[in-house]
Amino acid sequence: MTKEIIENDPYKIAGVDIDAGNDLVDKIKKNVAATHNKNVLGNIGGFAGMYELDNDIENPILVACTDGVGTKVSLAQEYGDLSGIGQDLVAMCVNDLVVCGAKPLFFLDYYASSKLNVNEAATVVKSIANACIESDCALLGGETAEMPGHYIDNNFDLAGFSVGCVSKDKIIKKDNVKNGDVLIGIESSGPHSNGFSLIRKIIKESNATDDKKTQVAKKCLEPTILYPRLIKNLILDYKINSISHITGGGLTENLPRSITEDLCVKINLNSWKIPSIFEWLKENGNISDEDMYRVFNCGIGMALFVDKSEALDISDKIKEFGMKSYIIGEVIHKKEKSSVIFV
């Protein structure tokens, strides 16, 4: 291909740089390959990824989910810190998978931008790859799209897709929860990937100094905790009756998804200290207590419903993984409309 043809590439003139996409593939090949295990068939660059199920999984049930990072991407761009966004993307998917007891098998990503910035994209994909390794799953493939005129300026968006597997007789079901079970809350690293349209508004409209706003933004950008390895080990040693991933909707809307309609959860708000980042958002955003628990995780990223007799042992096991946990409430028979009662 002559230089003249390259310089007059109609696709490039329209704002799409195929060469940049190829450069990105070259930059991330090693990171992607590092996530592959014996189950992955083929290599990066094909039209589809292939994954062979282990023979030791009896009555395998595939579990799939998809999620994104939302406007946390915008805050990360604004404050020049994309280092944790890839982990956020993986975590929001694999953390959902483990709720039913599934082991994450593989992950795929979709990266769409107005104009592909190879270095930015490579930073994000490397973060995705590292999070996949931490979650014991393979980065099986992905898609990068340049869409000038659709995305404005240098904006980009992310979507993630993950598939896991669980033996049919080992699926964790909410039907196992009963009156008298206790609720163990496992710490979050911050807001994780939820509530960022509100967070960005609060930071922007705050009277805080620029330095303070930067401190707050950096704290909010802490990557979402990856829970799969922890949950996998807990399931092996203990009976976990149900699990709730505290994502969009906060404690108020996520906990009821993990119990039957005849039960409710009584949460003791004095059982853990709400991290200072949430206190700052509450004060500067003039947010009510009710809305805080409905929008944010407020320091609890994952919640386990367990037998009261095993609660302390499970809490000790969580500490071995370097995470904090708290016995934050109990399950009771439902006597009113609300499925979550804060006391």
VEXMARLO-746747 format. One line per field, with one value per residue (C-alpha): residue number from 0; residue in one letter; x, y, z. Coordinates in steps of 0.5 Angstrom, whole numbers, plus 500, padded with zeros to 3 digits. Example, Ala and Ser with C-alpha at 12.3 -4.5 7.8 and 13.67 -1.06 7.14 Angstrom:
# residues 2
nr: c(0	1)
rest: c(A	S)
X: c(525	527)
Y: c(491	498)
Z: c(516	514)
***
This chain:
# residues 343
nr: c(0	1	2	3	4	5	6	7	8	9	10	11	12	13	14	15	16	17	18	19	20	21	22	23	24	25	26	27	28	29	30	31	32	33	34	35	36	37	38	39	40	41	42	43	44	45	46	47	48	49	50	51	52	53	54	55	56	57	58	59	60	61	62	63	64	65	66	67	68	69	70	71	72	73	74	75	76	77	78	79	80	81	82	83	84	85	86	87	88	89	90	91	92	93	94	95	96	97	98	99	100	101	102	103	104	105	106	107	108	109	110	111	112	113	114	115	116	117	118	119	120	121	122	123	124	125	126	127	128	129	130	131	132	133	134	135	136	137	138	139	140	141	142	143	144	145	146	147	148	149	150	151	152	153	154	155	156	157	158	159	160	161	162	163	164	165	166	167	168	169	170	171	172	173	174	175	176	177	178	179	180	181	182	183	184	185	186	187	188	189	190	191	192	193	194	195	196	197	198	199	200	201	202	203	204	205	206	207	208	209	210	211	212	213	214	215	216	217	218	219	220	221	222	223	224	225	226	227	228	229	230	231	232	233	234	235	236	237	238	239	240	241	242	243	244	245	246	247	248	249	250	251	252	253	254	255	256	257	258	259	260	261	262	263	264	265	266	267	268	269	270	271	272	273	274	275	276	277	278	279	280	281	282	283	284	285	286	287	288	289	290	291	292	293	294	295	296	297	298	299	300	301	302	303	304	305	306	307	308	309	310	311	312	313	314	315	316	317	318	319	320	321	322	323	324	325	326	327	328	329	330	331	332	333	334	335	336	337	338	339	340	341	342)
rest: c(M	T	K	E	I	I	E	N	D	P	Y	K	I	A	G	V	D	I	D	A	G	N	D	L	V	D	K	I	K	K	N	V	A	A	T	H	N	K	N	V	L	G	N	I	G	G	F	A	G	M	Y	E	L	D	N	D	I	E	N	P	I	L	V	A	C	T	D	G	V	G	T	K	V	S	L	A	Q	E	Y	G	D	L	S	G	I	G	Q	D	L	V	A	M	C	V	N	D	L	V	V	C	G	A	K	P	L	F	F	L	D	Y	Y	A	S	S	K	L	N	V	N	E	A	A	T	V	V	K	S	I	A	N	A	C	I	E	S	D	C	A	L	L	G	G	E	T	A	E	M	P	G	H	Y	I	D	N	N	F	D	L	A	G	F	S	V	G	C	V	S	K	D	K	I	I	K	K	D	N	V	K	N	G	D	V	L	I	G	I	E	S	S	G	P	H	S	N	G	F	S	L	I	R	K	I	I	K	E	S	N	A	T	D	D	K	K	T	Q	V	A	K	K	C	L	E	P	T	I	L	Y	P	R	L	I	K	N	L	I	L	D	Y	K	I	N	S	I	S	H	I	T	G	G	G	L	T	E	N	L	P	R	S	I	T	E	D	L	C	V	K	I	N	L	N	S	W	K	I	P	S	I	F	E	W	L	K	E	N	G	N	I	S	D	E	D	M	Y	R	V	F	N	C	G	I	G	M	A	L	F	V	D	K	S	E	A	L	D	I	S	D	K	I	K	E	F	G	M	K	S	Y	I	I	G	E	V	I	H	K	K	E	K	S	S	V	I	F	V)
X: c(500	503	504	499	493	495	494	488	485	477	476	481	479	472	475	477	484	485	492	491	486	492	497	492	492	500	500	495	497	501	496	491	495	497	489	489	489	488	481	482	482	485	489	487	485	480	473	471	473	473	473	472	468	472	469	469	463	457	450	454	449	452	451	452	451	453	455	458	462	457	460	465	469	468	470	476	478	477	482	487	486	484	488	482	477	478	478	471	469	471	468	461	460	464	461	454	456	459	452	449	455	458	465	467	470	471	470	469	470	467	471	467	470	470	477	482	487	492	495	489	485	492	491	484	485	491	487	482	487	490	483	481	487	485	478	481	478	480	480	477	476	473	471	474	470	471	465	467	460	457	461	463	470	475	469	469	465	466	461	463	460	462	460	461	459	456	454	446	446	450	447	446	438	435	430	435	435	430	428	434	440	445	447	455	457	464	467	467	473	468	462	465	461	455	452	457	452	450	458	460	455	456	464	463	458	461	465	471	478	480	485	480	475	481	482	475	475	481	478	471	476	478	477	471	473	474	470	470	476	474	467	469	473	467	463	468	468	461	454	452	445	444	449	447	452	451	451	446	440	444	443	435	434	439	438	431	433	437	431	424	418	416	422	425	432	433	440	443	447	451	455	459	462	460	467	468	468	460	459	463	458	452	454	456	450	445	443	438	439	434	437	444	442	438	444	450	453	455	461	458	460	457	453	452	446	449	447	448	452	457	457	464	468	466	468	475	475	474	479	484	483	485	478	474	467	461	455	450	443	439	433	426	419	416	411	410	411	419	423	429	429	434	435)
Y: c(500	507	513	517	511	511	518	519	513	515	511	515	521	520	519	512	509	502	502	505	499	494	498	497	489	489	493	488	481	479	482	478	471	472	471	464	457	450	451	457	454	459	466	473	476	471	472	469	466	458	456	448	446	442	435	435	440	435	438	444	451	457	463	470	477	484	491	497	502	508	515	513	513	521	522	518	522	528	527	523	516	510	505	502	503	496	492	496	493	486	486	489	483	477	480	478	471	469	471	464	460	460	460	466	462	468	475	480	487	492	499	504	511	518	517	511	513	507	509	510	504	499	502	500	493	492	493	488	483	484	483	477	474	476	473	466	467	468	475	471	477	484	489	496	501	508	512	519	524	519	520	527	530	524	520	513	508	501	494	488	481	475	467	463	456	452	445	445	442	447	454	458	460	465	460	457	464	463	467	468	468	473	478	479	485	485	492	496	500	506	507	502	503	506	513	517	522	524	524	528	533	534	534	540	544	543	549	545	547	544	540	537	536	532	528	526	524	520	516	515	512	507	500	496	490	483	478	471	468	470	467	461	459	461	456	450	451	454	454	460	461	467	473	480	484	491	495	500	501	500	496	498	495	489	486	484	481	475	473	471	475	473	475	482	484	488	492	495	501	502	495	498	505	508	511	518	519	517	522	527	526	526	533	536	533	534	527	524	518	514	516	514	507	507	510	508	501	506	501	494	491	484	481	474	471	465	461	464	459	460	467	468	463	466	473	470	467	473	477	471	474	481	484	487	484	486	482	488	485	479	476	476	475	480	484	490	492	494	488	492	495	500	501)
Z: c(500	498	503	499	500	507	508	504	507	507	514	517	514	517	524	525	525	524	525	532	534	531	536	542	540	540	547	550	548	553	559	555	554	562	564	560	563	560	558	553	546	541	541	541	534	532	531	537	544	546	553	555	561	566	567	574	574	575	572	570	570	566	569	565	567	564	567	566	570	569	570	574	567	567	574	572	566	569	575	570	574	569	573	577	572	568	575	576	570	572	579	577	573	577	584	581	579	585	589	586	588	581	579	574	568	563	561	555	555	550	549	545	544	540	538	540	545	545	551	555	552	554	561	562	559	563	569	566	565	572	575	571	574	581	580	577	570	563	559	553	548	547	542	541	537	535	534	532	532	537	543	544	545	548	551	552	555	558	558	561	560	564	564	570	572	578	579	579	587	589	587	593	593	597	599	604	608	615	621	625	620	621	616	615	612	608	607	600	598	597	593	588	581	583	584	580	577	584	586	580	582	589	588	582	586	593	596	598	595	589	593	597	591	588	595	595	587	588	594	590	584	589	585	586	591	587	592	588	591	598	596	593	599	604	600	601	608	610	609	606	605	601	598	596	592	594	588	585	589	596	602	601	594	594	601	599	593	597	601	600	601	608	611	612	614	621	620	626	624	630	628	623	622	615	612	612	604	605	610	606	600	605	608	602	598	603	602	607	611	607	600	603	604	597	593	596	599	605	606	605	599	600	605	607	610	615	620	627	630	624	624	628	624	618	620	622	615	612	616	613	606	609	609	614	616	621	623	621	622	623	619	622	620	615	619	615	608	608	607	610	617	620	627)
***
